[in-house]
Amino acid sequence: MVTTLGILETNLNGLVLKNPIITASGTYGYTNEYKDFTDVSSLGSIVTKAITLNSRAGNKNIRITETKSGMINSIGLENVGIDKFLETKIPVLKENNIDFIVNIAGSTIDEYISLAKICNQNNIKAIELNVSCPNVKSGCLEFGTDEDSLYELVSEVRNEYKGYLIVKLTPNVTSIEKLGNSAQKAGANAISAINTLKGTSIKINCINGEIQKSIISGGYSGIGIKPIAVSMVMRLSKAVTIPIIGIGGIETLEDVLEFLSAGADAIQIGTANFTHPDIAGRLVIELEEFIKKNGFKDLEELKKELRK
């Protein structure tokens, strides 16, 4: 089924997408890795794997473990670096007509500034500032948990980058409202929330009385975090006036509607991409069918009704 132009059109205060279904950074590769499962060009956008100034090998040892209601990852922002990304990945995105947002991450403000300059020089229309990754040893989370540090970082990036700026917030804070306000005041065009929670999994194996343990700590994601994510999106919607992109445990149309009702203007699908690689494309179709079946004019009218 081909979606009807206009019904799902999503205007995030200047960033216009064909629909509100976006795939989350770190779960969808760099370009069209999911092309065998769905029409990637039909999605509202994909958020690329996090890109750093230089290439990163990522963390050693165990990187991913499943839990009963999600997963914990400790990838450590493994990526090819901004130069190779621009050289080898951007052309593929453009050739395949895929809308994209570049997720950028750094360890220092200077690294973020350099990345912002490069993105601006290369006419990258939208970036997502990763200030909230809990599985790296420095940067990211340090900026995302302190409102003053976040304001300084976003302000510096805003000075160098003229495109659409999204700030991805962490749930690992006391007041996500304060962080949202800092991002907005510093010049963010939108907020994406939430990133993963801090989590630890300990696998225990006992052989002839000898205990063997496998421990992995990192970012916890999946269906288990959805109630927390919905709550934080709702809280943010009352604290800021810029668009909110909801993230956290989204697997079904009902989940999408729940986030829209809570105040999200678009959503990102993360962990579900691993277990249902066609999920993003299916949700585009299901959302349009829901709107038509129930007599709504378009997505905007649906959102108004959901928020009454």
N, C-alpha and C positions, 0 to 999 in steps of 0.2 A: 504494500500500500504506500502511495506517495502522499506526503502531507500537503495540505492546502496552504499555499502562501498566505500569510496574514493571520490565520486563526491562532497560531501559536507564537506569533512574533513577540519577542521580548525586548523591550527597550529599558536597559539598565542605566537610565539617566545619561544617555549618550552612546553607550555600547549596544548596538542593535544586533540581536541574534535571531536566527530563524525559529528557535524554540528555546525553552528554559532548561533543557536537559544537557548537562555538561559532565564530562568525566574528570575525576579528580587526579591531581598530580601524584605520580608514583604508582598509579594503577593502570595506566593506559599506554605506557611507552612514550616514544618521542613523536611518532607520526601516525602511520596507518597499520600498526601491528595487529589490529583487530579486524582488518578488512575481510578476512575469511569468515567472520561471524556476523558482521553487520555492515551496513553502509555508513561508514564513518563520516562521510560528507553530509549525511542527513542530520547529524547532531547539532545542537546549538553551538557547541564548541568543545574542544578537548583542552585540558590543561596539561602542558608537557611535563615530563619528568623534571624534577628540580635541576636547574642549571647553575653551576658555580663558575667562578672566574677561571679556574684551572680545572683540569680533569681530576676526578677523585676515584680511588679504588674502592672506597666504602669500608665498612667494618669487617673485621675478621671473625672467624668462628661462626656460630649459629646466627642466621639473619632473620629467619621467619619460623614461627611456630603457631599451630592452630590452638584455639581455645574452644570451650563449649559454645560460646556465642560470639565468635569473631576470630581475630588473629593478633599477634604481636609481631611487629617488624623492627628490625635493627639493621636496616640496609646501610645507613650512614651516608646517604646522599651520593651514592655511586653515580657518576655521569661522565660524559665526554668532554665537558668544559664548553664555554661559550663560543670559542673560535670554531671548533669542529662542529658544534651544533649549527651555527650559521652556515657553515660550508656544506654540510652533508644532510642535515635534517630539514631545514627551512625549505629548500627546493622541493623536497618530497611533499611537504604539507601544501605548498602552493600548486604543485602539479596536480594533486588529487583534490583540489578545491575544498580543503579541510579548514574550517575556522578554528583558530587556536589562540590560546593565552599562554604566555611563557612564564613559568614559575621560576623565580630566581632566589638564590640563597647565598649568604655570606657569613664569614666569621667576624668581620669587622665592618664598621660603617664605610670605610674606604673601599672595601670590596663591593659592597652594595652600590656605592656611588659609581664605581667603574662599570659595573654591570648595567646600571641605569643609563649611563652615557652611551654604552655600546648598543643597547636596545633602542635608544632614541635615534642614534645615527643610522641604524638599520631599519627604521620605520616600523618597528614592532608595535602594532596598534594597541596591545593590551598586555600588561604583565601582572602576575600575582606575586606579591612580596611574601616570601616564606620566612616569617619571624617566629615560628612556633613548632619547629621540628624537635621532638624530644629524644631523638636517637643519634645525635652528634654531640661531641664533647665541648664544643665552643660555638658561640654565635647563635643565631636563630632563637632558641628558647630564651636566651638571656635578654634579648630585645623585646620578646613578646610578652614577658611577664611584668614589666615595669612601664608604667604609663609615660614617665618622662623620657626614658630611653627610646620607647616606641615613637613618641612625638618627634624626637630629634632625628631618628632614622628616617621616618616617613617624610619629614620636611626636607631632609637632604636629598632623598631620592626624587621627591617632587620637583626640586629645583633643577634637576638634571634631565628628568623624563617628562615629556609633554603629552604622552599618550594616556590611555585609560589605566588607572592604578588601583588594583585590588590588594587589600591587606588581609592575609589569612591569620585569624586569631586562634590562640590556644585556649583550651578549656581549663588548663592547669593554673588557674588564678582564682582569687577571692571575688573580684568584681570584673566580669567581662564587660560591663557597661562602661567602666572607666577606660578600659583599653579601646573600646569602640569609639568613645568620644575623642580620645587622643588621636586615633587614626583619622577621624573625620576632620578635626581641627587642623591637622597637619597637611591635609590636602588629598586624602584618599577619595577616590570616586565610588568605591564600594567596599564591602567587607565580605569575606568568606569565612564561615564558621560552622562547625568547629574542626580543628585539626585533631590528631589523635590524643588520647589520654596517656599518661604515664602508666605503664603496666609491667608486671613481672610474672613469668611462668617458670615453675620449678618442676621438672620431670624427675621422678624418683624411681630407681630400679634397684632391687635388692637381689644379689647373687651370692648364695651361700653365706648369708649374714653380713655381706659387705654392701654398704649403701653407696650407690653411684648417683650423682645428681647432675642434671643438665639445666643450667639457668640461663634464661634470656630475658633481658629488660629492654624496653623500647616503647614504641607507640602502639597502643591498643586501639583497634578499630573493629567495625562490624556492627551487626544488628544490636549487640549489647549496649552500645553507646547511644542509641537513638533517643531514648527519653531525655538524656542529658543534653543532646544536641538540640532537640526541639525546644527544651526549656531555655537554652541560651539564645537561640534565635528569637524566641518570643521576648526575652529580656532586652536583647539588642534592638528589636523593632520599636521598643518604647523609649530607647535612649538616643538613637541616631535617626537622621533623616535620609541618609544615603542608602542605596539598595543593599540588600543582604542576600548572599548566596548560601543556602543551607546545605550542610554536609553532615553525614553521620548515620550509618546503618540503613540507608535507603535501598530497598530491594523490590518494592511493589508500587503500583499506582496509588494505593492507599497511603503509603509512606510519602509520596510526592505531595498528595493533597494535604496531608498533615503539616508538612513544612510550609506549604503555601499559606495555609490557614494561620500558622504561627507568625507569619510576617516575612517569609522568604520570597524573593522576587524571581529566583531561579534556584536550581539545586545542582549538586555535584554527586555523582555516584562513584564510590571508591571500592571497598572490599568486594562488593557484589560482582564486580567485573571479573574477578578471579574464578568465581564459582559458576557464573552465568555470563559468559563473554558476549552474549547478544543482548544483555539486559538494557543497555542504554537505547539502542535502536527500537526495541520493543516498547519501552516506556514512552518514547516519542509518539508512536502509533496509538498506544492505549490512551494517552492523554488527549489526543485529538478526537478519538472515538468517543471518549467520555463527554467532551465539550459538545460535540454534535448531538449525541444521544439525548443529552439533558437540556438541549435548547439554548445553550449559552452562545452569545454572539462570537466571543473570542476568549482568550486567556485572561485578559484584563477584567472582563465581566465575571468570569469564574472566581478570580481572586477577590473581587469585591464582595461576592456572595459568601465566600468562605470566611471572610473576616468580620461578618456582621455579628 
